[in-house]
Amino acid sequence: MSSDNGLNNLSSADRIINTTAKSSTPTGANNKRILIVDDEEDIAWCFKIALECARFIVDIFNDPIKSLSAHKAGVYDLLLLDIRMPHMNGFELYNKIKEIDDKVNVCFITAFDEYYDEFKNRFPHAEKSEWFIRKPIGIEALIRKVESRSELQLKHNIDQTDIYL
């Protein structure tokens, strides 16, 4: 009878996470930095793993207040902010971060449509489909959305740049 401590019997989920963790170290100078703030740890970690596999550099916070205190201007190419969180919702967090970094790019994460009216009041000229990630979302759709949103910000920054010759 062999003694098995469970280390040799990894579940398929454990194998996927272990394989992903080994291959998810981003390399290269062109990686975009993403900040995820979601009080649901499982969702934040799933998003992090998926985006790191797509070569993004990802930091996560589960507490919006801690994320705000750690935020530095110009560090992130895109913020993924959950709307419904304790202590401070995603819209409030975005407004506070915007005071620190006025060029910040954001995409809100939500499983609820109830925030659409508040979104339209805060951002009357914004297109909802560009600013939201609806949970649940598949990994490929998440990656496409993040790539699309971060490219939109890059184009905006180029359009806004003054060039002196």
C-alpha atoms as a printed R data frame, in Angstrom:
    type eleno elety resid chain resno       x      y       z
1   ATOM     1    CA   MET     A     1   0.000  0.000   0.000
2   ATOM     2    CA   SER     A     2   1.479  3.322  -1.003
3   ATOM     3    CA   SER     A     3   1.240  6.344   1.172
4   ATOM     4    CA   ASP     A     4  -0.400  9.174  -0.757
5   ATOM     5    CA   ASN     A     5  -0.432 12.611   0.773
6   ATOM     6    CA   GLY     A     6  -2.618 13.969  -2.021
7   ATOM     7    CA   LEU     A     7   0.196 15.756  -3.793
8   ATOM     8    CA   ASN     A     8   0.178 13.331  -6.701
9   ATOM     9    CA   ASN     A     9  -3.580 13.501  -7.239
10  ATOM    10    CA   LEU     A    10  -4.116 17.043  -8.444
11  ATOM    11    CA   SER     A    11  -7.598 17.888  -9.637
12  ATOM    12    CA   SER     A    12  -7.947 19.177 -13.177
13  ATOM    13    CA   ALA     A    13  -8.493 22.699 -11.781
14  ATOM    14    CA   ASP     A    14  -5.262 22.459  -9.779
15  ATOM    15    CA   ARG     A    15  -3.378 21.273 -12.876
16  ATOM    16    CA   ILE     A    16  -4.732 24.193 -14.921
17  ATOM    17    CA   ILE     A    17  -3.783 26.703 -12.236
18  ATOM    18    CA   ASN     A    18  -0.328 25.160 -11.772
19  ATOM    19    CA   THR     A    19   0.291 25.123 -15.525
20  ATOM    20    CA   THR     A    20  -1.004 28.667 -15.861
21  ATOM    21    CA   ALA     A    21   1.088 29.919 -12.959
22  ATOM    22    CA   LYS     A    22   4.247 28.486 -14.537
23  ATOM    23    CA   SER     A    23   3.522 30.059 -17.923
24  ATOM    24    CA   SER     A    24   2.032 33.348 -16.804
25  ATOM    25    CA   THR     A    25   5.168 35.315 -16.033
26  ATOM    26    CA   PRO     A    26   4.999 38.164 -18.530
27  ATOM    27    CA   THR     A    27   8.105 39.108 -20.433
28  ATOM    28    CA   GLY     A    28   8.920 41.960 -22.751
29  ATOM    29    CA   ALA     A    29   8.755 45.716 -22.457
30  ATOM    30    CA   ASN     A    30   5.394 46.242 -24.173
31  ATOM    31    CA   ASN     A    31   3.183 44.609 -21.571
32  ATOM    32    CA   LYS     A    32   0.288 46.704 -20.402
33  ATOM    33    CA   ARG     A    33  -0.340 47.026 -16.668
34  ATOM    34    CA   ILE     A    34  -3.813 46.284 -15.368
35  ATOM    35    CA   LEU     A    35  -5.226 46.942 -11.898
36  ATOM    36    CA   ILE     A    36  -8.191 44.840 -10.794
37  ATOM    37    CA   VAL     A    37 -10.197 45.908  -7.747
38  ATOM    38    CA   ASP     A    38 -12.910 43.405  -6.852
39  ATOM    39    CA   ASP     A    39 -13.982 42.359  -3.373
40  ATOM    40    CA   GLU     A    40 -14.664 38.835  -4.642
41  ATOM    41    CA   GLU     A    41 -11.216 37.255  -4.345
42  ATOM    42    CA   ASP     A    42 -11.996 34.295  -6.616
43  ATOM    43    CA   ILE     A    43 -13.086 36.533  -9.468
44  ATOM    44    CA   ALA     A    44 -10.096 38.845  -9.059
45  ATOM    45    CA   TRP     A    45  -7.691 35.883  -9.142
46  ATOM    46    CA   CYS     A    46  -9.397 34.278 -12.153
47  ATOM    47    CA   PHE     A    47  -9.202 37.560 -14.067
48  ATOM    48    CA   LYS     A    48  -5.561 37.978 -13.016
49  ATOM    49    CA   ILE     A    49  -4.543 34.505 -14.209
50  ATOM    50    CA   ALA     A    50  -6.386 34.867 -17.519
51  ATOM    51    CA   LEU     A    51  -4.908 38.290 -18.249
52  ATOM    52    CA   GLU     A    52  -1.385 37.255 -17.254
53  ATOM    53    CA   CYS     A    53  -1.646 34.362 -19.706
54  ATOM    54    CA   ALA     A    54  -2.421 37.012 -22.332
55  ATOM    55    CA   ARG     A    55   0.828 38.808 -21.357
56  ATOM    56    CA   PHE     A    56  -0.633 41.605 -19.247
57  ATOM    57    CA   ILE     A    57   0.981 42.595 -15.956
58  ATOM    58    CA   VAL     A    58  -1.787 42.450 -13.359
59  ATOM    59    CA   ASP     A    59  -2.126 43.656  -9.767
60  ATOM    60    CA   ILE     A    60  -5.221 42.960  -7.702
61  ATOM    61    CA   PHE     A    61  -6.823 44.453  -4.624
62  ATOM    62    CA   ASN     A    62  -9.896 43.183  -2.823
63  ATOM    63    CA   ASP     A    63 -10.354 46.373  -0.809
64  ATOM    64    CA   PRO     A    64 -11.045 49.622  -2.681
65  ATOM    65    CA   ILE     A    65  -9.645 51.771   0.125
66  ATOM    66    CA   LYS     A    66  -6.321 49.904   0.107
67  ATOM    67    CA   SER     A    67  -6.161 50.149  -3.685
68  ATOM    68    CA   LEU     A    68  -6.718 53.896  -3.470
69  ATOM    69    CA   SER     A    69  -3.997 54.387  -0.864
70  ATOM    70    CA   ALA     A    70  -1.533 52.419  -3.013
71  ATOM    71    CA   HIS     A    71  -2.415 54.035  -6.340
72  ATOM    72    CA   LYS     A    72   0.268 56.030  -8.154
73  ATOM    73    CA   ALA     A    73  -0.333 58.153 -11.251
74  ATOM    74    CA   GLY     A    74   0.756 56.715 -14.574
75  ATOM    75    CA   VAL     A    75   1.362 53.152 -13.358
76  ATOM    76    CA   TYR     A    76  -1.639 51.399 -14.916
77  ATOM    77    CA   ASP     A    77  -2.864 51.317 -18.491
78  ATOM    78    CA   LEU     A    78  -6.309 50.135 -17.423
79  ATOM    79    CA   LEU     A    79  -8.309 49.784 -14.210
80  ATOM    80    CA   LEU     A    80 -10.933 47.051 -13.868
81  ATOM    81    CA   LEU     A    81 -13.168 48.169 -11.007
82  ATOM    82    CA   ASP     A    82 -16.044 46.185  -9.588
83  ATOM    83    CA   ILE     A    83 -19.013 48.458  -8.993
84  ATOM    84    CA   ARG     A    84 -20.556 46.797  -5.953
85  ATOM    85    CA   MET     A    85 -17.973 46.712  -3.148
86  ATOM    86    CA   PRO     A    86 -18.091 47.478   0.570
87  ATOM    87    CA   HIS     A    87 -16.922 50.879   1.842
88  ATOM    88    CA   MET     A    88 -16.717 52.451  -1.625
89  ATOM    89    CA   ASN     A    89 -18.343 51.515  -4.924
90  ATOM    90    CA   GLY     A    90 -16.413 51.389  -8.198
91  ATOM    91    CA   PHE     A    91 -17.723 54.763  -9.405
92  ATOM    92    CA   GLU     A    92 -16.585 56.453  -6.195
93  ATOM    93    CA   LEU     A    93 -13.198 54.730  -6.399
94  ATOM    94    CA   TYR     A    94 -12.793 55.848 -10.000
95  ATOM    95    CA   ASN     A    95 -13.553 59.470  -9.059
96  ATOM    96    CA   LYS     A    96 -10.985 59.386  -6.243
97  ATOM    97    CA   ILE     A    97  -8.331 57.768  -8.457
98  ATOM    98    CA   LYS     A    98  -9.085 60.331 -11.164
99  ATOM    99    CA   GLU     A    99  -7.996 63.033  -8.671
100 ATOM   100    CA   ILE     A   100  -4.598 61.292  -8.472
101 ATOM   101    CA   ASP     A   101  -4.320 60.309 -12.149
102 ATOM   102    CA   ASP     A   102  -6.452 62.320 -14.561
103 ATOM   103    CA   LYS     A   103  -5.439 60.149 -17.541
104 ATOM   104    CA   VAL     A   104  -6.626 56.900 -15.987
105 ATOM   105    CA   ASN     A   105  -8.546 54.470 -18.202
106 ATOM   106    CA   VAL     A   106 -11.300 52.370 -16.631
107 ATOM   107    CA   CYS     A   107 -13.658 49.514 -17.282
108 ATOM   108    CA   PHE     A   108 -16.312 48.746 -14.679
109 ATOM   109    CA   ILE     A   109 -17.139 45.169 -13.708
110 ATOM   110    CA   THR     A   110 -20.688 44.261 -12.731
111 ATOM   111    CA   ALA     A   111 -23.186 41.443 -12.655
112 ATOM   112    CA   PHE     A   112 -26.091 43.869 -12.285
113 ATOM   113    CA   ASP     A   113 -27.809 46.240 -14.708
114 ATOM   114    CA   GLU     A   114 -29.086 48.455 -11.898
115 ATOM   115    CA   TYR     A   115 -26.050 50.744 -12.176
116 ATOM   116    CA   TYR     A   116 -26.748 51.899 -15.725
117 ATOM   117    CA   ASP     A   117 -28.664 55.028 -14.672
118 ATOM   118    CA   GLU     A   118 -25.905 56.047 -12.246
119 ATOM   119    CA   PHE     A   119 -23.324 55.398 -14.974
120 ATOM   120    CA   LYS     A   120 -25.217 57.573 -17.483
121 ATOM   121    CA   ASN     A   121 -25.487 60.389 -14.914
122 ATOM   122    CA   ARG     A   122 -21.752 60.273 -14.136
123 ATOM   123    CA   PHE     A   123 -20.559 59.710 -17.728
124 ATOM   124    CA   PRO     A   124 -23.234 61.144 -20.055
125 ATOM   125    CA   HIS     A   125 -21.079 60.976 -23.201
126 ATOM   126    CA   ALA     A   126 -19.595 57.535 -22.598
127 ATOM   127    CA   GLU     A   127 -20.668 54.440 -24.483
128 ATOM   128    CA   LYS     A   128 -21.815 51.797 -21.981
129 ATOM   129    CA   SER     A   129 -20.494 48.869 -24.035
130 ATOM   130    CA   GLU     A   130 -16.951 50.288 -23.965
131 ATOM   131    CA   TRP     A   131 -16.926 50.910 -20.203
132 ATOM   132    CA   PHE     A   132 -18.429 47.690 -18.813
133 ATOM   133    CA   ILE     A   133 -17.471 44.083 -18.303
134 ATOM   134    CA   ARG     A   134 -20.549 42.051 -17.487
135 ATOM   135    CA   LYS     A   135 -20.086 39.101 -15.117
136 ATOM   136    CA   PRO     A   136 -20.011 36.275 -15.864
137 ATOM   137    CA   ILE     A   137 -17.616 36.655 -18.799
138 ATOM   138    CA   GLY     A   138 -15.561 34.077 -20.671
139 ATOM   139    CA   ILE     A   139 -11.789 34.304 -20.659
140 ATOM   140    CA   GLU     A   140 -11.473 35.084 -24.374
141 ATOM   141    CA   ALA     A   141 -14.140 37.791 -24.148
142 ATOM   142    CA   LEU     A   142 -12.388 39.295 -21.107
143 ATOM   143    CA   ILE     A   143  -9.059 39.421 -22.926
144 ATOM   144    CA   ARG     A   144 -10.646 40.968 -26.051
145 ATOM   145    CA   LYS     A   145 -12.407 43.597 -23.925
146 ATOM   146    CA   VAL     A   146  -9.239 44.516 -22.030
147 ATOM   147    CA   GLU     A   147  -7.188 44.669 -25.238
148 ATOM   148    CA   SER     A   148  -9.851 46.816 -26.901
149 ATOM   149    CA   ARG     A   149 -10.196 49.173 -23.937
150 ATOM   150    CA   SER     A   150  -6.443 49.583 -23.445
151 ATOM   151    CA   GLU     A   151  -5.926 50.226 -27.189
152 ATOM   152    CA   LEU     A   152  -8.671 52.857 -27.059
153 ATOM   153    CA   GLN     A   153  -6.769 54.645 -24.266
154 ATOM   154    CA   LEU     A   154  -3.486 54.409 -26.194
155 ATOM   155    CA   LYS     A   155  -5.131 56.058 -29.220
156 ATOM   156    CA   HIS     A   156  -6.671 58.728 -26.955
157 ATOM   157    CA   ASN     A   157  -3.274 59.474 -25.389
158 ATOM   158    CA   ILE     A   158  -1.653 59.784 -28.822
159 ATOM   159    CA   ASP     A   159  -4.444 62.082 -30.033
160 ATOM   160    CA   GLN     A   160  -4.050 64.242 -26.905
161 ATOM   161    CA   THR     A   161  -0.240 64.519 -27.100
162 ATOM   162    CA   ASP     A   162   1.305 67.817 -28.148
163 ATOM   163    CA   ILE     A   163   4.181 67.319 -30.552
164 ATOM   164    CA   TYR     A   164   6.849 69.988 -30.726
165 ATOM   165    CA   LEU     A   165   9.335 70.018 -33.623
